[in-house]
Amino acid sequence: MSGLLSFVVGAAGNQTELLYVWNRATPEAKAIIVFLVFFSIVVWSVMTYKGLQMRRARKLNYYFNEEFRSQKKVLDIYDRKLKVEGCPLYDVYQTGCLHLDARLRGPGGERQRQRVSLKNMEHVKRAIENVVAQESLELESGLILLSIAASGAPFLGLLGTVWGVMSAFAEIAQAPQGAASLAAMAPGVSAALITTVAGLLVAIPSMFGYNYLVHHLRVFTVGLDNFAQELVSKMEAEFLEDE
Protein backbone atom coordinates (compact mmCIF):
# COMPACT_ATOMS: atom_id res chain seq x y z
CA MET A 1 0.00 0.00 0.00
CA SER A 2 1.31 3.42 -0.86
CA GLY A 3 2.65 5.88 1.68
CA LEU A 4 -0.24 8.26 1.11
CA LEU A 5 -2.83 5.55 1.71
CA SER A 6 -1.01 4.57 4.89
CA PHE A 7 -1.20 8.18 6.00
CA VAL A 8 -4.93 8.26 5.41
CA VAL A 9 -5.46 5.02 7.34
CA GLY A 10 -3.29 6.24 10.23
CA ALA A 11 -5.27 9.46 10.43
CA ALA A 12 -8.67 7.77 10.49
CA GLY A 13 -9.41 9.39 13.83
CA ASN A 14 -8.99 12.81 12.24
CA GLN A 15 -11.09 12.04 9.20
CA THR A 16 -13.17 15.21 9.64
CA GLU A 17 -10.07 17.41 9.61
CA LEU A 18 -8.64 15.62 6.57
CA LEU A 19 -11.87 16.00 4.66
CA TYR A 20 -12.06 19.64 5.65
CA VAL A 21 -8.51 20.29 4.50
CA TRP A 22 -9.17 18.40 1.25
CA ASN A 23 -12.31 20.43 0.57
CA ARG A 24 -10.43 23.66 1.23
CA ALA A 25 -7.56 22.74 -1.09
CA THR A 26 -7.30 24.48 -4.44
CA PRO A 27 -7.92 22.51 -7.65
CA GLU A 28 -4.20 22.73 -8.41
CA ALA A 29 -3.35 21.23 -5.00
CA LYS A 30 -5.89 18.43 -5.49
CA ALA A 31 -4.39 17.63 -8.91
CA ILE A 32 -0.89 17.44 -7.39
CA ILE A 33 -2.10 15.19 -4.55
CA VAL A 34 -3.85 12.82 -6.97
CA PHE A 35 -0.69 12.64 -9.08
CA LEU A 36 1.43 11.95 -5.99
CA VAL A 37 -0.93 9.18 -4.89
CA PHE A 38 -0.62 7.55 -8.30
CA PHE A 39 3.16 8.04 -8.27
CA SER A 40 3.36 6.52 -4.79
CA ILE A 41 1.54 3.39 -5.94
CA VAL A 42 3.95 3.05 -8.87
CA VAL A 43 6.96 3.55 -6.58
CA TRP A 44 5.83 0.92 -4.08
CA SER A 45 5.11 -1.50 -6.92
CA VAL A 46 8.62 -1.01 -8.31
CA MET A 47 10.25 -1.42 -4.90
CA THR A 48 8.30 -4.61 -4.22
CA TYR A 49 9.07 -6.10 -7.62
CA LYS A 50 12.77 -5.23 -7.54
CA GLY A 51 13.11 -6.51 -3.98
CA LEU A 52 11.55 -9.85 -4.88
CA GLN A 53 13.60 -10.04 -8.08
CA MET A 54 16.88 -9.48 -6.26
CA ARG A 55 15.94 -11.87 -3.49
CA ARG A 56 15.16 -14.63 -6.00
CA ALA A 57 18.33 -13.91 -7.99
CA ARG A 58 20.44 -14.00 -4.83
CA LYS A 59 19.03 -17.39 -3.84
CA LEU A 60 19.50 -18.86 -7.33
CA ASN A 61 23.02 -17.45 -7.53
CA TYR A 62 23.93 -19.16 -4.27
CA TYR A 63 22.75 -22.60 -5.39
CA PHE A 64 24.25 -22.27 -8.87
CA ASN A 65 27.60 -21.12 -7.46
CA GLU A 66 27.69 -24.16 -5.19
CA GLU A 67 26.99 -26.42 -8.18
CA PHE A 68 29.59 -24.64 -10.30
CA ARG A 69 32.32 -25.06 -7.69
CA SER A 70 31.54 -28.76 -7.28
CA GLN A 71 32.08 -29.62 -10.96
CA LYS A 72 35.41 -31.02 -12.13
CA LYS A 73 35.45 -29.51 -15.62
CA VAL A 74 34.24 -26.10 -16.68
CA LEU A 75 31.78 -27.48 -19.27
CA ASP A 76 30.19 -30.15 -17.05
CA ILE A 77 27.03 -28.16 -16.26
CA TYR A 78 26.76 -27.02 -19.87
CA ASP A 79 27.02 -30.60 -21.16
CA ARG A 80 24.29 -31.70 -18.74
CA LYS A 81 21.92 -29.17 -20.39
CA LEU A 82 21.07 -27.73 -16.98
CA LYS A 83 18.77 -24.68 -17.11
CA VAL A 84 18.26 -22.16 -14.30
CA GLU A 85 15.80 -19.46 -15.33
CA GLY A 86 16.23 -16.08 -13.65
CA CYS A 87 19.75 -16.78 -12.34
CA PRO A 88 22.29 -14.09 -13.40
CA LEU A 89 25.30 -16.36 -12.75
CA TYR A 90 23.77 -19.07 -14.93
CA ASP A 91 23.27 -16.59 -17.79
CA VAL A 92 26.92 -15.55 -17.56
CA TYR A 93 28.07 -19.17 -17.43
CA GLN A 94 25.79 -20.29 -20.27
CA THR A 95 26.91 -17.50 -22.57
CA GLY A 96 30.59 -18.17 -21.92
CA CYS A 97 30.23 -21.92 -22.43
CA LEU A 98 28.14 -21.43 -25.57
CA HIS A 99 30.87 -19.33 -27.22
CA LEU A 100 33.63 -21.63 -26.00
CA ASP A 101 31.83 -24.75 -27.21
CA ALA A 102 31.32 -23.18 -30.65
CA ARG A 103 35.08 -22.70 -30.98
CA LEU A 104 35.83 -26.26 -29.87
CA ARG A 105 33.64 -27.83 -32.52
CA GLY A 106 34.86 -28.68 -35.99
CA PRO A 107 33.14 -28.27 -39.38
CA GLY A 108 31.04 -31.38 -38.75
CA GLY A 109 29.54 -29.92 -35.59
CA GLU A 110 31.32 -32.28 -33.21
CA ARG A 111 33.62 -31.18 -30.44
CA GLN A 112 37.00 -32.04 -31.98
CA ARG A 113 39.41 -29.51 -30.54
CA GLN A 114 40.84 -29.72 -27.04
CA ARG A 115 42.36 -26.24 -27.07
CA VAL A 116 41.50 -22.79 -28.40
CA SER A 117 43.77 -19.94 -29.43
CA LEU A 118 44.29 -16.77 -27.42
CA LYS A 119 42.31 -14.83 -30.03
CA ASN A 120 39.31 -17.15 -29.66
CA MET A 121 39.54 -16.96 -25.89
CA GLU A 122 39.43 -13.16 -26.12
CA HIS A 123 36.15 -13.45 -28.04
CA VAL A 124 34.75 -15.64 -25.26
CA LYS A 125 35.88 -13.13 -22.63
CA ARG A 126 34.19 -10.25 -24.45
CA ALA A 127 30.96 -12.24 -24.72
CA ILE A 128 31.06 -12.88 -20.97
CA GLU A 129 31.73 -9.20 -20.24
CA ASN A 130 28.76 -8.19 -22.41
CA VAL A 131 26.34 -10.50 -20.61
CA VAL A 132 27.61 -9.27 -17.22
CA ALA A 133 26.81 -5.70 -18.30
CA GLN A 134 23.38 -6.75 -19.58
CA GLU A 135 22.52 -8.54 -16.34
CA SER A 136 23.56 -5.48 -14.32
CA LEU A 137 21.40 -3.21 -16.48
CA GLU A 138 18.44 -5.56 -16.13
CA LEU A 139 18.71 -5.53 -12.34
CA GLU A 140 19.09 -1.74 -12.40
CA SER A 141 16.03 -1.14 -14.58
CA GLY A 142 13.23 0.66 -12.76
CA LEU A 143 15.43 2.24 -10.10
CA ILE A 144 15.36 5.55 -11.96
CA LEU A 145 11.70 5.90 -10.94
CA LEU A 146 12.68 5.72 -7.27
CA SER A 147 15.37 8.33 -7.79
CA ILE A 148 12.91 10.65 -9.55
CA ALA A 149 10.33 10.17 -6.77
CA ALA A 150 12.86 10.82 -4.00
CA SER A 151 14.12 14.03 -5.60
CA GLY A 152 11.02 15.31 -7.37
CA ALA A 153 8.09 14.55 -5.04
CA PRO A 154 9.08 17.15 -2.35
CA PHE A 155 9.29 19.85 -5.01
CA LEU A 156 5.84 18.95 -6.32
CA GLY A 157 4.52 19.15 -2.79
CA LEU A 158 6.27 22.47 -2.26
CA LEU A 159 4.76 23.77 -5.49
CA GLY A 160 1.27 22.92 -4.26
CA THR A 161 1.96 24.52 -0.89
CA VAL A 162 3.30 27.76 -2.37
CA TRP A 163 0.40 27.90 -4.80
CA GLY A 164 -2.10 27.30 -2.01
CA VAL A 165 -0.54 29.92 0.29
CA MET A 166 -0.55 32.39 -2.60
CA SER A 167 -4.24 31.72 -3.16
CA ALA A 168 -4.97 32.09 0.57
CA PHE A 169 -3.24 35.45 0.74
CA ALA A 170 -5.02 36.55 -2.43
CA GLU A 171 -8.38 35.73 -0.84
CA ILE A 172 -7.45 37.68 2.30
CA ALA A 173 -6.30 40.63 0.22
CA GLN A 174 -9.63 40.73 -1.59
CA ALA A 175 -11.69 40.41 1.59
CA PRO A 176 -13.43 43.49 3.04
CA GLN A 177 -11.52 45.54 5.55
CA GLY A 178 -11.65 44.04 9.02
CA ALA A 179 -12.41 40.55 7.71
CA ALA A 180 -8.76 39.56 7.47
CA SER A 181 -7.70 37.51 10.48
CA LEU A 182 -5.74 34.41 11.43
CA ALA A 183 -8.97 32.43 11.59
CA ALA A 184 -9.81 33.43 8.05
CA MET A 185 -6.35 32.67 6.71
CA ALA A 186 -5.69 29.39 8.60
CA PRO A 187 -7.97 27.11 6.50
CA GLY A 188 -6.27 28.09 3.24
CA VAL A 189 -2.78 27.72 4.68
CA SER A 190 -3.55 24.31 6.24
CA ALA A 191 -5.01 23.11 2.94
CA ALA A 192 -1.86 24.29 1.17
CA LEU A 193 0.44 22.41 3.55
CA ILE A 194 -1.15 19.03 2.78
CA THR A 195 0.63 18.89 -0.58
CA THR A 196 4.01 19.14 1.17
CA VAL A 197 2.98 16.27 3.45
CA ALA A 198 1.94 14.26 0.41
CA GLY A 199 5.25 14.94 -1.32
CA LEU A 200 7.26 13.84 1.71
CA LEU A 201 5.19 10.67 2.08
CA VAL A 202 6.22 9.75 -1.45
CA ALA A 203 9.85 10.89 -1.22
CA ILE A 204 10.89 9.35 2.12
CA PRO A 205 10.04 5.68 1.31
CA SER A 206 11.48 6.16 -2.18
CA MET A 207 14.78 7.42 -0.77
CA PHE A 208 15.16 4.50 1.65
CA GLY A 209 14.06 1.97 -0.97
CA TYR A 210 16.40 3.39 -3.59
CA ASN A 211 19.44 3.33 -1.30
CA TYR A 212 18.63 -0.21 -0.16
CA LEU A 213 18.24 -1.54 -3.69
CA VAL A 214 21.31 0.29 -5.01
CA HIS A 215 23.42 -1.26 -2.25
CA HIS A 216 22.26 -4.76 -3.17
CA LEU A 217 22.74 -3.97 -6.86
CA ARG A 218 26.37 -3.09 -6.22
CA VAL A 219 26.83 -6.36 -4.33
CA PHE A 220 25.27 -8.22 -7.27
CA THR A 221 27.51 -6.45 -9.78
CA VAL A 222 30.66 -7.26 -7.82
CA GLY A 223 29.52 -10.88 -7.53
CA LEU A 224 28.91 -11.11 -11.27
CA ASP A 225 32.33 -9.62 -12.05
CA ASN A 226 34.09 -11.99 -9.67
CA PHE A 227 32.25 -15.00 -11.11
CA ALA A 228 33.06 -13.92 -14.66
CA GLN A 229 36.76 -13.62 -13.83
CA GLU A 230 36.75 -17.03 -12.15
CA LEU A 231 34.95 -18.59 -15.12
CA VAL A 232 37.43 -17.12 -17.60
CA SER A 233 40.36 -18.28 -15.48
CA LYS A 234 39.06 -21.85 -15.44
CA MET A 235 38.41 -21.77 -19.19
CA GLU A 236 41.92 -20.51 -19.88
CA ALA A 237 43.51 -23.10 -17.57
CA GLU A 238 41.61 -25.94 -19.26
CA PHE A 239 41.33 -24.90 -22.91
CA LEU A 240 43.83 -22.14 -23.76
CA GLU A 241 46.66 -23.23 -26.06
CA ASP A 242 50.18 -23.02 -24.70
CA GLU A 243 52.29 -20.50 -26.56
N, C-alpha and C positions, 0 to 999 in steps of 0.2 A: 504494500500500500504506500502511496506517495507520502512525502513529508507534509504536504498541505492537508491531505485527508487525515493524517494522524493528528495534526494540530486541531482540526475541527472536532474530531472525536474526543481529544483531551479537554477541549473547552466546552463540552456538552452542557456543563452546569451554567455557562455564561451564554447560552444560545440566544437569549434576548438581546444581549449587548452585541453579539456578532451579527445578528440580523439587522440590528439598528445601524451598525457601522457599515454593513454592506449596502443597505438602502440609502445611506447618506453619501456613499462613494460616487464619484463622477463616472460617466460612461467610459472615459478613457481608463480610469483606474480599474473598473470592472473588466475591461478588455484585457488589460495587463495581467490581472489575477487569473482570468480564465486561461490565458496563454501559459502562465507559470504553472498552473495545475496540470495542463496537458504536458508541458515540458518535464515536470516532476515525474509523471507516470512513465514517460519515455526513459528518463534517467534511471529510475529504479528498475525498469525492465532490462536496460543494458547492464547495469551492475549485477543483477541476478544472473543473467545469461552468461556474462563473462566470468563471474565467480564459479558457476557450475562447470563451464567449459575448462577453466584452468584446473579446477579440482579433479575433473575426469582425466585431463591430460597428464597431470602429475601422477595420478595413480597408475595409469597405463605406462607412463615412462618408467616408473619404478619396476614394474613386473617385466617389461621388455628389456630393461637394462640388466636385470638379474639373469634373464634367459640368454642375452647376448654374451655376458661374461662367462657363462657356463659352457658355451660351445667351444669346440677344439679348433675348428677352421672358420674363417671369416664368412664363408658362403654357406655354412650349414643351415642356418635359418632360411636363407633364400632358396636353397635347394629343396627344403621341406614344404615350400609354398605356403608358409605361415602368413596369415593376414591379421593385422591389428588396426582396425579402423579407428581414427581419431587420436592416434598416438604419434606425436611429432617425431620422437626418436625412430619409430618404425619407418616413417616417411623418408627420413634422412638415410637410414640404412638401406631401404628398398631402392631408392634412387641410385645410391652409390654402387650397390651390387648389380643393378640392372645395367649400368654403363660398363662396369668391369666385366660382367659376363659377356656382353656384346663384343668386347675386345679379346676375349679368350676363345671365342668360337671361330671356326674356320668357314670357308665358303659353303660347305655343306650344312652348316647350322649346328654342328656338333662341337662340343668344347674340346678343342684339340691342343691349344697352347697351354703351357704351364706358367709362362711368364709374359709380362707386357713391358713395353718400352717406357722410358721416362716420359716421353711425349704423351703416350696414351694415358699414363697415370695422372698427368697434369689435367687432361680432359676430365677424368673421373673426379679429381679434386674440385675442379670448377663447378661440375654438376652438383656435388655435395654442398659447396658453398652457396650456390643459387637456391637450393631447396631449404637450407638453413635460413636464408634471408626471407624466403616466402613464408615459412612457418612463423617466423617472428612477426611479419606483417599481418598474418592472419590472426594471431593472438592479440595484436595491437589494435585491430580494427574495432571501431566503436568507442574507443577511449576518448577520441576527440570530442564526442558529445558531452562527456563528463567534464572535460576541461572547459568547454564553452559554457556549460551550466554553472560551474564554479566561479568563473570570472565574469560572466555576463548577467546572471540572474540578479545579483545585488544592484547593478546599474539600472536594470529594468524596474526593480522595486523602487529605487531612488527616483527614477523618472516619474513614476506614478505618484510618489509622495510630493515631489516638488510641484507637479502639476496640480495635485489636489490642494496643497497649501496655497498656491497661487489663486486657485478658484475660490477658496475660502476667504482670502483677503479681498478678492474682487467683490464678493458678495457683501462683505462688511463695508467696503468703501462705498457701495451703492445704496446701503441702507440709510434710512432717515437719521438725522442727527439725534443722538441720545440712545439709538437702538444698538449701537456697537458696544459689545461687552464680551468678557471672557466666555460667558455662557452661550452667547450667540456664535462665537468663533470656534469653541471646542468641538462641536460635532463634525465640522468640516475638516479640522486638523486631525482628529482621531480617525476619520474615514480615510484621510490621505496616508496616514502612517501604516495602514494595513498592507499596502503594497510593498513597503520595505520589509515587513514581517514575512510576507509571502516570498519575496526574493531571497531572504536569508534561509527560509525553510527549504528552498531548492538548492541553494549554493552550499550550505554546510554539509549535508550528506554527500553531495557530489564531490566536494573537496576530499573528504575522508575516503570515499570509495575510489576516487582516482588515484590517490597516493598509495592506497593498499594494492590496487591492481597493477600499478606501474612497478611497485617493488617486486611483486611476484613475476611480472613480465621480465624484469631484468634477471631474476634468478633463472627463469626458463631459458632466456637467451644465452646466458653463460653456460648452462647445462647443455644446450644444443651445440654450442661451439666446442665445448670440451669433448662431447661425444663424437663430433665430426672429426676432430683431430685424432682421437683414439682410433676411430674407424679407418682413417687414412693411414695411420701408422701401421695397423695390422695388415692392411692391404699391401702396403709397400714391403713389409717384412716377408709376406708370403708370396707375392706375385711380381714384384719389381725385378727386372733383369739386372744382373750384376754388370757394372761397367768394367 
